[in-house]
Every structure is written in C-alpha cells, then in structure tokens.
Amino acid sequence: MNESLLKIKTIPNAPFKVQGTVEIILTDGTTVVKENPFLCRCGGSSKKPFCDGTHGKIGFKD
C-alpha cells in the first residue's frame, strides 16, 4: 500500500469521515483496506469499526 496523506473529519453527532485509503487491522487479525471509510464513534455499530448508521437511531451526541 502506498503511503499518502489522510484527513479525518469529525461530523457533528455522527462518525469520523476518513479521506484517503486506510489499512485497518481488526481484532481478529484480519486486515481490511478501505477508501474513504466512515468510522464509528457512537459504539453501537454492528460493523465496528465502521459506521452502520446506528448513531442516528440511538440519538448519539458528541
């Protein structure tokens, strides 16, 4: 994977928006490469570390 600049934007009451390609190692050791992922901040996503929209359903406030 080529190294490049990443930007992480905080969206009010919502996930982190990553701009760029990231390689994430999951707790089971699986490596996932994603481009421009949204990362969960509310803790309720069933797709952690990725957002699945649960923040809206549970009324997450940052």
HTML snippet that shows the backbone in 3Dmol.js (N, CA, C, O; Angstrom):
<script src="https://3Dmol.org/build/3Dmol-min.js"></script>
<div id="view" style="width:600px;height:400px;position:relative"></div>
<script>
const pdb = `
ATOM      1  N   MET A   1       0.850  -1.168   0.000  1.00  0.00           N
ATOM      2  CA  MET A   1       0.000   0.000   0.000  1.00  0.00           C
ATOM      3  C   MET A   1       0.895   1.231   0.000  1.00  0.00           C
ATOM      4  O   MET A   1       1.841   1.309   0.784  1.00  0.00           O
ATOM      5  N   ASN A   2       0.610   2.185  -0.864  1.00  0.00           N
ATOM      6  CA  ASN A   2       1.360   3.430  -0.911  1.00  0.00           C
ATOM      7  C   ASN A   2       0.966   4.314   0.254  1.00  0.00           C
ATOM      8  O   ASN A   2      -0.207   4.402   0.616  1.00  0.00           O
ATOM      9  N   GLU A   3       1.965   4.973   0.839  1.00  0.00           N
ATOM     10  CA  GLU A   3       1.667   5.919   1.902  1.00  0.00           C
ATOM     11  C   GLU A   3       1.193   7.217   1.277  1.00  0.00           C
ATOM     12  O   GLU A   3       1.764   7.685   0.292  1.00  0.00           O
ATOM     13  N   SER A   4       0.154   7.794   1.847  1.00  0.00           N
ATOM     14  CA  SER A   4      -0.352   9.068   1.368  1.00  0.00           C
ATOM     15  C   SER A   4      -0.993   9.813   2.528  1.00  0.00           C
ATOM     16  O   SER A   4      -1.214   9.247   3.599  1.00  0.00           O
ATOM     17  N   LEU A   5      -1.284  11.065   2.307  1.00  0.00           N
ATOM     18  CA  LEU A   5      -1.876  11.909   3.325  1.00  0.00           C
ATOM     19  C   LEU A   5      -3.322  11.500   3.592  1.00  0.00           C
ATOM     20  O   LEU A   5      -4.103  11.304   2.660  1.00  0.00           O
ATOM     21  N   LEU A   6      -3.669  11.375   4.868  1.00  0.00           N
ATOM     22  CA  LEU A   6      -5.046  11.086   5.271  1.00  0.00           C
ATOM     23  C   LEU A   6      -5.619  12.305   5.958  1.00  0.00           C
ATOM     24  O   LEU A   6      -4.900  13.046   6.630  1.00  0.00           O
ATOM     25  N   LYS A   7      -6.900  12.511   5.792  1.00  0.00           N
ATOM     26  CA  LYS A   7      -7.616  13.547   6.521  1.00  0.00           C
ATOM     27  C   LYS A   7      -8.749  12.869   7.267  1.00  0.00           C
ATOM     28  O   LYS A   7      -9.417  11.986   6.730  1.00  0.00           O
ATOM     29  N   ILE A   8      -8.964  13.284   8.504  1.00  0.00           N
ATOM     30  CA  ILE A   8     -10.068  12.752   9.302  1.00  0.00           C
ATOM     31  C   ILE A   8     -10.936  13.919   9.721  1.00  0.00           C
ATOM     32  O   ILE A   8     -10.475  14.853  10.376  1.00  0.00           O
ATOM     33  N   LYS A   9     -12.199  13.853   9.336  1.00  0.00           N
ATOM     34  CA  LYS A   9     -13.145  14.922   9.630  1.00  0.00           C
ATOM     35  C   LYS A   9     -14.152  14.423  10.656  1.00  0.00           C
ATOM     36  O   LYS A   9     -14.682  13.318  10.535  1.00  0.00           O
ATOM     37  N   THR A  10     -14.409  15.241  11.658  1.00  0.00           N
ATOM     38  CA  THR A  10     -15.448  14.932  12.635  1.00  0.00           C
ATOM     39  C   THR A  10     -16.762  15.499  12.127  1.00  0.00           C
ATOM     40  O   THR A  10     -16.857  16.691  11.833  1.00  0.00           O
ATOM     41  N   ILE A  11     -17.757  14.662  12.026  1.00  0.00           N
ATOM     42  CA  ILE A  11     -19.088  15.092  11.620  1.00  0.00           C
ATOM     43  C   ILE A  11     -19.910  15.196  12.904  1.00  0.00           C
ATOM     44  O   ILE A  11     -19.977  14.230  13.665  1.00  0.00           O
ATOM     45  N   PRO A  12     -20.539  16.350  13.161  1.00  0.00           N
ATOM     46  CA  PRO A  12     -21.294  16.513  14.407  1.00  0.00           C
ATOM     47  C   PRO A  12     -22.328  15.393  14.612  1.00  0.00           C
ATOM     48  O   PRO A  12     -23.136  15.104  13.729  1.00  0.00           O
ATOM     49  N   ASN A  13     -22.280  14.773  15.799  1.00  0.00           N
ATOM     50  CA  ASN A  13     -23.226  13.726  16.188  1.00  0.00           C
ATOM     51  C   ASN A  13     -23.251  12.551  15.223  1.00  0.00           C
ATOM     52  O   ASN A  13     -24.288  11.917  15.033  1.00  0.00           O
ATOM     53  N   ALA A  14     -22.119  12.266  14.621  1.00  0.00           N
ATOM     54  CA  ALA A  14     -22.027  11.228  13.590  1.00  0.00           C
ATOM     55  C   ALA A  14     -20.606  10.645  13.587  1.00  0.00           C
ATOM     56  O   ALA A  14     -19.812  10.955  14.475  1.00  0.00           O
ATOM     57  N   PRO A  15     -20.279   9.803  12.595  1.00  0.00           N
ATOM     58  CA  PRO A  15     -18.978   9.135  12.583  1.00  0.00           C
ATOM     59  C   PRO A  15     -17.831  10.045  12.161  1.00  0.00           C
ATOM     60  O   PRO A  15     -18.035  11.190  11.759  1.00  0.00           O
ATOM     61  N   PHE A  16     -16.621   9.505  12.264  1.00  0.00           N
ATOM     62  CA  PHE A  16     -15.456  10.144  11.668  1.00  0.00           C
ATOM     63  C   PHE A  16     -15.469   9.824  10.184  1.00  0.00           C
ATOM     64  O   PHE A  16     -15.733   8.686   9.796  1.00  0.00           O
ATOM     65  N   LYS A  17     -15.189  10.812   9.356  1.00  0.00           N
ATOM     66  CA  LYS A  17     -15.076  10.608   7.917  1.00  0.00           C
ATOM     67  C   LYS A  17     -13.596  10.644   7.561  1.00  0.00           C
ATOM     68  O   LYS A  17     -12.937  11.671   7.723  1.00  0.00           O
ATOM     69  N   VAL A  18     -13.079   9.523   7.075  1.00  0.00           N
ATOM     70  CA  VAL A  18     -11.680   9.442   6.686  1.00  0.00           C
ATOM     71  C   VAL A  18     -11.594   9.695   5.191  1.00  0.00           C
ATOM     72  O   VAL A  18     -12.320   9.089   4.404  1.00  0.00           O
ATOM     73  N   GLN A  19     -10.705  10.592   4.811  1.00  0.00           N
ATOM     74  CA  GLN A  19     -10.484  10.877   3.397  1.00  0.00           C
ATOM     75  C   GLN A  19      -9.133  10.301   3.016  1.00  0.00           C
ATOM     76  O   GLN A  19      -8.087  10.782   3.453  1.00  0.00           O
ATOM     77  N   GLY A  20      -9.173   9.269   2.199  1.00  0.00           N
ATOM     78  CA  GLY A  20      -7.965   8.573   1.787  1.00  0.00           C
ATOM     79  C   GLY A  20      -8.159   7.078   1.957  1.00  0.00           C
ATOM     80  O   GLY A  20      -9.226   6.612   2.358  1.00  0.00           O
ATOM     81  N   THR A  21      -7.120   6.348   1.648  1.00  0.00           N
ATOM     82  CA  THR A  21      -7.156   4.890   1.764  1.00  0.00           C
ATOM     83  C   THR A  21      -6.454   4.472   3.039  1.00  0.00           C
ATOM     84  O   THR A  21      -5.327   4.892   3.304  1.00  0.00           O
ATOM     85  N   VAL A  22      -7.127   3.638   3.834  1.00  0.00           N
ATOM     86  CA  VAL A  22      -6.562   3.170   5.099  1.00  0.00           C
ATOM     87  C   VAL A  22      -6.531   1.649   5.138  1.00  0.00           C
ATOM     88  O   VAL A  22      -7.350   0.963   4.525  1.00  0.00           O
ATOM     89  N   GLU A  23      -5.557   1.155   5.880  1.00  0.00           N
ATOM     90  CA  GLU A  23      -5.467  -0.277   6.152  1.00  0.00           C
ATOM     91  C   GLU A  23      -5.726  -0.438   7.641  1.00  0.00           C
ATOM     92  O   GLU A  23      -5.006   0.124   8.466  1.00  0.00           O
ATOM     93  N   ILE A  24      -6.752  -1.201   7.982  1.00  0.00           N
ATOM     94  CA  ILE A  24      -7.145  -1.388   9.374  1.00  0.00           C
ATOM     95  C   ILE A  24      -7.006  -2.862   9.722  1.00  0.00           C
ATOM     96  O   ILE A  24      -7.465  -3.735   8.985  1.00  0.00           O
ATOM     97  N   ILE A  25      -6.366  -3.123  10.855  1.00  0.00           N
ATOM     98  CA  ILE A  25      -6.242  -4.498  11.336  1.00  0.00           C
ATOM     99  C   ILE A  25      -7.312  -4.688  12.404  1.00  0.00           C
ATOM    100  O   ILE A  25      -7.292  -4.026  13.442  1.00  0.00           O
ATOM    101  N   LEU A  26      -8.246  -5.600  12.140  1.00  0.00           N
ATOM    102  CA  LEU A  26      -9.356  -5.874  13.047  1.00  0.00           C
ATOM    103  C   LEU A  26      -8.889  -6.719  14.220  1.00  0.00           C
ATOM    104  O   LEU A  26      -7.797  -7.287  14.184  1.00  0.00           O
ATOM    105  N   THR A  27      -9.706  -6.805  15.256  1.00  0.00           N
ATOM    106  CA  THR A  27      -9.322  -7.545  16.464  1.00  0.00           C
ATOM    107  C   THR A  27      -9.044  -9.017  16.204  1.00  0.00           C
ATOM    108  O   THR A  27      -8.300  -9.650  16.954  1.00  0.00           O
ATOM    109  N   ASP A  28      -9.639  -9.574  15.140  1.00  0.00           N
ATOM    110  CA  ASP A  28      -9.381 -10.985  14.825  1.00  0.00           C
ATOM    111  C   ASP A  28      -8.142 -11.171  13.950  1.00  0.00           C
ATOM    112  O   ASP A  28      -7.832 -12.289  13.538  1.00  0.00           O
ATOM    113  N   GLY A  29      -7.427 -10.062  13.663  1.00  0.00           N
ATOM    114  CA  GLY A  29      -6.212 -10.123  12.864  1.00  0.00           C
ATOM    115  C   GLY A  29      -6.427  -9.911  11.380  1.00  0.00           C
ATOM    116  O   GLY A  29      -5.462  -9.789  10.626  1.00  0.00           O
ATOM    117  N   THR A  30      -7.681  -9.866  10.949  1.00  0.00           N
ATOM    118  CA  THR A  30      -7.995  -9.623   9.549  1.00  0.00           C
ATOM    119  C   THR A  30      -7.600  -8.203   9.169  1.00  0.00           C
ATOM    120  O   THR A  30      -7.848  -7.260   9.920  1.00  0.00           O
ATOM    121  N   THR A  31      -6.985  -8.054   7.999  1.00  0.00           N
ATOM    122  CA  THR A  31      -6.631  -6.733   7.501  1.00  0.00           C
ATOM    123  C   THR A  31      -7.650  -6.313   6.453  1.00  0.00           C
ATOM    124  O   THR A  31      -7.969  -7.074   5.540  1.00  0.00           O
ATOM    125  N   VAL A  32      -8.157  -5.090   6.596  1.00  0.00           N
ATOM    126  CA  VAL A  32      -9.150  -4.550   5.675  1.00  0.00           C
ATOM    127  C   VAL A  32      -8.599  -3.246   5.102  1.00  0.00           C
ATOM    128  O   VAL A  32      -8.129  -2.388   5.849  1.00  0.00           O
ATOM    129  N   VAL A  33      -8.656  -3.097   3.788  1.00  0.00           N
ATOM    130  CA  VAL A  33      -8.258  -1.857   3.135  1.00  0.00           C
ATOM    131  C   VAL A  33      -9.522  -1.183   2.639  1.00  0.00           C
ATOM    132  O   VAL A  33     -10.302  -1.777   1.895  1.00  0.00           O
ATOM    133  N   LYS A  34      -9.723   0.060   3.053  1.00  0.00           N
ATOM    134  CA  LYS A  34     -10.926   0.805   2.667  1.00  0.00           C
ATOM    135  C   LYS A  34     -10.525   2.180   2.159  1.00  0.00           C
ATOM    136  O   LYS A  34      -9.559   2.780   2.631  1.00  0.00           O
ATOM    137  N   GLU A  35     -11.276   2.658   1.201  1.00  0.00           N
ATOM    138  CA  GLU A  35     -11.100   4.014   0.708  1.00  0.00           C
ATOM    139  C   GLU A  35     -12.237   4.872   1.239  1.00  0.00           C
ATOM    140  O   GLU A  35     -13.408   4.530   1.078  1.00  0.00           O
ATOM    141  N   ASN A  36     -11.893   5.983   1.869  1.00  0.00           N
ATOM    142  CA  ASN A  36     -12.854   6.951   2.408  1.00  0.00           C
ATOM    143  C   ASN A  36     -13.897   6.337   3.348  1.00  0.00           C
ATOM    144  O   ASN A  36     -15.094   6.559   3.163  1.00  0.00           O
ATOM    145  N   PRO A  37     -13.461   5.570   4.350  1.00  0.00           N
ATOM    146  CA  PRO A  37     -14.450   4.957   5.248  1.00  0.00           C
ATOM    147  C   PRO A  37     -15.007   5.940   6.273  1.00  0.00           C
ATOM    148  O   PRO A  37     -14.412   6.981   6.551  1.00  0.00           O
ATOM    149  N   PHE A  38     -16.142   5.590   6.816  1.00  0.00           N
ATOM    150  CA  PHE A  38     -16.727   6.292   7.951  1.00  0.00           C
ATOM    151  C   PHE A  38     -16.517   5.383   9.155  1.00  0.00           C
ATOM    152  O   PHE A  38     -16.902   4.214   9.127  1.00  0.00           O
ATOM    153  N   LEU A  39     -15.908   5.914  10.212  1.00  0.00           N
ATOM    154  CA  LEU A  39     -15.594   5.127  11.393  1.00  0.00           C
ATOM    155  C   LEU A  39     -16.538   5.467  12.543  1.00  0.00           C
ATOM    156  O   LEU A  39     -16.807   6.637  12.818  1.00  0.00           O
ATOM    157  N   CYS A  40     -17.029   4.439  13.200  1.00  0.00           N
ATOM    158  CA  CYS A  40     -17.999   4.576  14.288  1.00  0.00           C
ATOM    159  C   CYS A  40     -17.416   5.351  15.464  1.00  0.00           C
ATOM    160  O   CYS A  40     -16.282   5.114  15.879  1.00  0.00           O
ATOM    161  N   ARG A  41     -18.210   6.282  15.994  1.00  0.00           N
ATOM    162  CA  ARG A  41     -17.868   6.982  17.240  1.00  0.00           C
ATOM    163  C   ARG A  41     -18.863   6.676  18.341  1.00  0.00           C
ATOM    164  O   ARG A  41     -18.559   6.877  19.517  1.00  0.00           O
ATOM    165  N   CYS A  42     -20.036   6.198  17.990  1.00  0.00           N
ATOM    166  CA  CYS A  42     -21.092   6.015  18.993  1.00  0.00           C
ATOM    167  C   CYS A  42     -20.949   4.708  19.761  1.00  0.00           C
ATOM    168  O   CYS A  42     -21.500   4.569  20.853  1.00  0.00           O
ATOM    169  N   GLY A  43     -20.217   3.750  19.204  1.00  0.00           N
ATOM    170  CA  GLY A  43     -20.028   2.465  19.860  1.00  0.00           C
ATOM    171  C   GLY A  43     -21.130   1.458  19.594  1.00  0.00           C
ATOM    172  O   GLY A  43     -21.054   0.323  20.066  1.00  0.00           O
ATOM    173  N   GLY A  44     -22.159   1.852  18.842  1.00  0.00           N
ATOM    174  CA  GLY A  44     -23.300   0.973  18.623  1.00  0.00           C
ATOM    175  C   GLY A  44     -23.327   0.241  17.297  1.00  0.00           C
ATOM    176  O   GLY A  44     -24.213  -0.582  17.067  1.00  0.00           O
ATOM    177  N   SER A  45     -22.378   0.520  16.422  1.00  0.00           N
ATOM    178  CA  SER A  45     -22.386  -0.088  15.095  1.00  0.00           C
ATOM    179  C   SER A  45     -22.204  -1.599  15.160  1.00  0.00           C
ATOM    180  O   SER A  45     -21.401  -2.097  15.949  1.00  0.00           O
ATOM    181  N   SER A  46     -22.935  -2.317  14.344  1.00  0.00           N
ATOM    182  CA  SER A  46     -22.747  -3.767  14.238  1.00  0.00           C
ATOM    183  C   SER A  46     -21.625  -4.086  13.248  1.00  0.00           C
ATOM    184  O   SER A  46     -21.274  -5.252  13.065  1.00  0.00           O
ATOM    185  N   LYS A  47     -21.065  -3.061  12.612  1.00  0.00           N
ATOM    186  CA  LYS A  47     -19.978  -3.245  11.643  1.00  0.00           C
ATOM    187  C   LYS A  47     -18.681  -2.605  12.132  1.00  0.00           C
ATOM    188  O   LYS A  47     -17.831  -2.244  11.319  1.00  0.00           O
ATOM    189  N   LYS A  48     -18.514  -2.458  13.457  1.00  0.00           N
ATOM    190  CA  LYS A  48     -17.331  -1.807  14.008  1.00  0.00           C
ATOM    191  C   LYS A  48     -16.058  -2.372  13.397  1.00  0.00           C
ATOM    192  O   LYS A  48     -15.945  -3.586  13.229  1.00  0.00           O
ATOM    193  N   PRO A  49     -15.120  -1.534  13.067  1.00  0.00           N
ATOM    194  CA  PRO A  49     -15.002  -0.135  13.420  1.00  0.00           C
ATOM    195  C   PRO A  49     -15.724   0.816  12.457  1.00  0.00           C
ATOM    196  O   PRO A  49     -15.608   2.035  12.581  1.00  0.00           O
ATOM    197  N   PHE A  50     -16.456   0.261  11.514  1.00  0.00           N
ATOM    198  CA  PHE A  50     -17.117   1.086  10.508  1.00  0.00           C
ATOM    199  C   PHE A  50     -18.530   1.468  10.947  1.00  0.00           C
ATOM    200  O   PHE A  50     -19.181   0.741  11.698  1.00  0.00           O
ATOM    201  N   CYS A  51     -18.984   2.606  10.471  1.00  0.00           N
ATOM    202  CA  CYS A  51     -20.313   3.110  10.805  1.00  0.00           C
ATOM    203  C   CYS A  51     -21.385   2.355  10.028  1.00  0.00           C
ATOM    204  O   CYS A  51     -21.201   2.025   8.856  1.00  0.00           O
ATOM    205  N   ASP A  52     -22.505   2.085  10.694  1.00  0.00           N
ATOM    206  CA  ASP A  52     -23.652   1.471  10.010  1.00  0.00           C
ATOM    207  C   ASP A  52     -24.918   2.316  10.169  1.00  0.00           C
ATOM    208  O   ASP A  52     -26.017   1.857   9.855  1.00  0.00           O
ATOM    209  N   GLY A  53     -24.760   3.558  10.659  1.00  0.00           N
ATOM    210  CA  GLY A  53     -25.903   4.457  10.816  1.00  0.00           C
ATOM    211  C   GLY A  53     -26.593   4.381  12.159  1.00  0.00           C
ATOM    212  O   GLY A  53     -27.571   5.093  12.387  1.00  0.00           O
ATOM    213  N   THR A  54     -26.109   3.534  13.054  1.00  0.00           N
ATOM    214  CA  THR A  54     -26.743   3.372  14.360  1.00  0.00           C
ATOM    215  C   THR A  54     -26.776   4.668  15.152  1.00  0.00           C
ATOM    216  O   THR A  54     -27.694   4.875  15.946  1.00  0.00           O
ATOM    217  N   HIS A  55     -25.794   5.547  14.957  1.00  0.00           N
ATOM    218  CA  HIS A  55     -25.748   6.801  15.718  1.00  0.00           C
ATOM    219  C   HIS A  55     -27.054   7.588  15.603  1.00  0.00           C
ATOM    220  O   HIS A  55     -27.492   8.208  16.572  1.00  0.00           O
ATOM    221  N   GLY A  56     -27.666   7.564  14.441  1.00  0.00           N
ATOM    222  CA  GLY A  56     -28.930   8.260  14.246  1.00  0.00           C
ATOM    223  C   GLY A  56     -30.083   7.600  14.981  1.00  0.00           C
ATOM    224  O   GLY A  56     -30.981   8.273  15.489  1.00  0.00           O
ATOM    225  N   LYS A  57     -30.048   6.279  15.030  1.00  0.00           N
ATOM    226  CA  LYS A  57     -31.120   5.537  15.687  1.00  0.00           C
ATOM    227  C   LYS A  57     -31.073   5.661  17.203  1.00  0.00           C
ATOM    228  O   LYS A  57     -32.110   5.639  17.865  1.00  0.00           O
ATOM    229  N   ILE A  58     -29.859   5.793  17.758  1.00  0.00           N
ATOM    230  CA  ILE A  58     -29.730   5.842  19.216  1.00  0.00           C
ATOM    231  C   ILE A  58     -29.592   7.275  19.753  1.00  0.00           C
ATOM    232  O   ILE A  58     -29.470   7.487  20.960  1.00  0.00           O
ATOM    233  N   GLY A  59     -29.614   8.252  18.837  1.00  0.00           N
ATOM    234  CA  GLY A  59     -29.533   9.651  19.253  1.00  0.00           C
ATOM    235  C   GLY A  59     -28.170  10.059  19.767  1.00  0.00           C
ATOM    236  O   GLY A  59     -28.071  10.863  20.695  1.00  0.00           O
ATOM    237  N   PHE A  60     -27.118   9.516  19.177  1.00  0.00           N
ATOM    238  CA  PHE A  60     -25.752   9.831  19.593  1.00  0.00           C
ATOM    239  C   PHE A  60     -25.482  11.325  19.521  1.00  0.00           C
ATOM    240  O   PHE A  60     -25.779  11.973  18.517  1.00  0.00           O
ATOM    241  N   LYS A  61     -24.919  11.860  20.587  1.00  0.00           N
ATOM    242  CA  LYS A  61     -24.480  13.262  20.649  1.00  0.00           C
ATOM    243  C   LYS A  61     -22.999  13.273  21.023  1.00  0.00           C
ATOM    244  O   LYS A  61     -22.570  12.582  21.947  1.00  0.00           O
ATOM    245  N   ASP A  62     -22.241  14.060  20.295  1.00  0.00           N
ATOM    246  CA  ASP A  62     -20.809  14.122  20.616  1.00  0.00           C
ATOM    247  C   ASP A  62     -20.482  15.152  21.662  1.00  0.00           C
ATOM    248  O   ASP A  62     -19.317  15.312  22.028  1.00  0.00           O
TER     249      ASP A  62
END
`;
const viewer = $3Dmol.createViewer("view");
viewer.addModel(pdb, "pdb");
viewer.setStyle({}, {cartoon: {color: "spectrum"}});
viewer.zoomTo();
viewer.render();
</script>
